């Protein structure tokens, strides 16, 4: 079999390959050709997405279904995805806001973005905790 679900290196390779292929096939046509954004900024944003996925890949790998744990660890996987999306949004917002001049309005915008991402992330983690605590009681 070409891809082995039990090898972490394959998970890393597929994540990097998928972001690399999606850049010219999906993101450049949408954001450069259609919306006129510079390719360098698009590539940096895709790089941020790729790095954030690679950072959480070992954690996702450990929550996968195995013969010893056929049901997998859904609570851990859900938590990892929430943390992954939150980290990606924070990194992307930081990059985007770094392109604009610093003034009180940009600091207010950063505070709103940071607060929203943190509130939604913590709310999601709390919801996962409540939902899976109830499932464990049953």
C-alpha positions in Angstrom: 0.0 0.0 0.0 1.4 3.4 -1.0 -0.1 5.3 2.0 0.2 3.8 5.4 -2.1 5.3 8.0 0.2 4.0 10.8 3.2 6.1 9.7 3.5 9.7 10.9 5.8 10.6 8.1 3.1 9.8 5.6 0.7 12.1 7.5 3.3 14.9 7.3 4.0 14.2 3.6 0.3 14.3 2.6 -0.4 17.5 4.6 2.5 19.3 2.9 1.7 17.9 -0.5 -2.0 18.8 -0.3 -1.2 22.5 0.6 1.5 22.6 -2.1 -0.9 21.3 -4.8 -3.8 23.5 -3.6 -1.8 26.7 -4.0 -1.6 26.8 -7.8 -4.8 24.8 -8.3 -7.2 26.6 -5.9 -5.8 29.6 -4.1 -3.9 31.4 -6.9 -6.9 31.2 -9.3 -9.3 32.5 -6.6 -7.2 35.2 -4.9 -4.8 36.3 -7.6 -6.7 35.9 -10.9 -10.1 36.7 -9.6 -9.5 39.1 -6.7 -6.1 40.5 -7.7 -4.1 39.7 -4.5 -0.3 39.3 -4.9 1.0 35.8 -5.3 3.6 36.3 -2.5 0.9 37.1 0.1 -1.2 34.2 -1.0 1.8 31.8 -0.7 2.6 33.2 2.8 -1.0 32.6 3.9 -1.0 29.0 2.5 2.4 28.5 4.2 0.8 29.6 7.5 -2.0 27.1 7.0 0.5 24.3 6.1 2.7 25.0 9.1 -0.3 25.1 11.5 -1.5 21.8 10.2 2.0 20.2 10.4 2.2 21.5 14.0 -0.9 19.6 15.1 -0.3 16.5 12.9 1.4 14.4 15.7 -1.5 15.2 18.0 -4.0 14.2 15.4 -2.0 11.1 14.6 -2.1 10.0 18.2 -6.0 10.3 18.2 -6.5 8.1 15.2 -8.3 4.8 15.1 -6.0 1.8 15.7 -6.7 -1.9 16.2 -6.2 -1.4 20.0 -8.6 1.6 19.9 -11.0 1.1 17.1 -13.4 3.9 18.2 -10.4 6.4 18.2 -10.4 9.3 20.6 -13.0 11.6 19.2 -12.8 14.1 22.1 -9.1 14.5 21.6 -9.5 14.9 17.8 -12.2 17.5 18.3 -10.0 19.4 20.7 -7.1 19.3 18.3 -9.1 20.6 15.4 -10.4 23.5 17.5 -6.9 24.4 18.6 -5.6 24.0 15.1 -8.2 26.4 13.6 -7.7 28.9 16.4 -3.9 28.9 16.0 -4.3 29.2 12.2 -6.7 32.2 12.6 -4.4 33.9 15.1 -1.4 33.5 12.9 -3.2 34.6 9.8 -4.7 37.6 11.5 -1.3 38.6 12.8 0.2 38.4 9.3 -2.7 40.4 7.7 -2.7 43.1 10.4 1.1 43.3 10.2 0.6 44.6 6.6 -1.3 47.7 7.8 0.0 50.8 9.5 -0.2 50.8 13.3 -2.8 53.1 14.7 -5.4 52.9 17.4 -8.0 51.5 15.0 -5.7 48.6 14.0 -5.0 47.8 17.7 -8.7 47.8 18.3 -9.2 45.5 15.3 -6.4 43.2 16.6 -8.1 43.1 20.0 -11.5 42.2 18.5 -10.0 39.5 16.3 -7.9 38.1 19.2 -10.9 38.2 21.5 -13.2 36.6 19.0 -10.8 33.7 18.2 -10.1 33.1 21.9 -13.7 33.2 22.9 -14.8 30.9 20.1 -11.9 28.5 20.7 -12.4 28.3 24.4 -16.2 28.0 23.9 -15.6 25.1 21.5 -13.2 23.4 23.9 -15.8 23.8 26.7 -18.5 22.4 24.5 -16.3 19.3 23.7 -15.6 18.9 27.4 -19.3 19.0 28.3 -20.5 16.8 25.4 -17.9 14.1 26.0 -18.2 14.2 29.8 -21.9 13.4 29.3 -21.1 10.6 26.9 -18.7 9.0 29.5 -21.4 9.0 32.1 -23.8 7.0 29.9 
